């Protein structure tokens, strides 16, 4: 998940560099969503791991 977020971030940077602001905004939005999903899944995994250890 984090890998895809980084890929879309790089696509957004390259698109912004070449002046494609619409594509850059879309790719940056997708990267933000993927990063938030990654954080939620990482935190959920951490909490489940803590609870299972007891």
Secondary structure, 3 states (H helix, E strand, C coil): CHHHHHHHHHHHHHHHHCCCHHHHHHHHHHHHHHHHHHHHHHHHHHHHHHHHCC
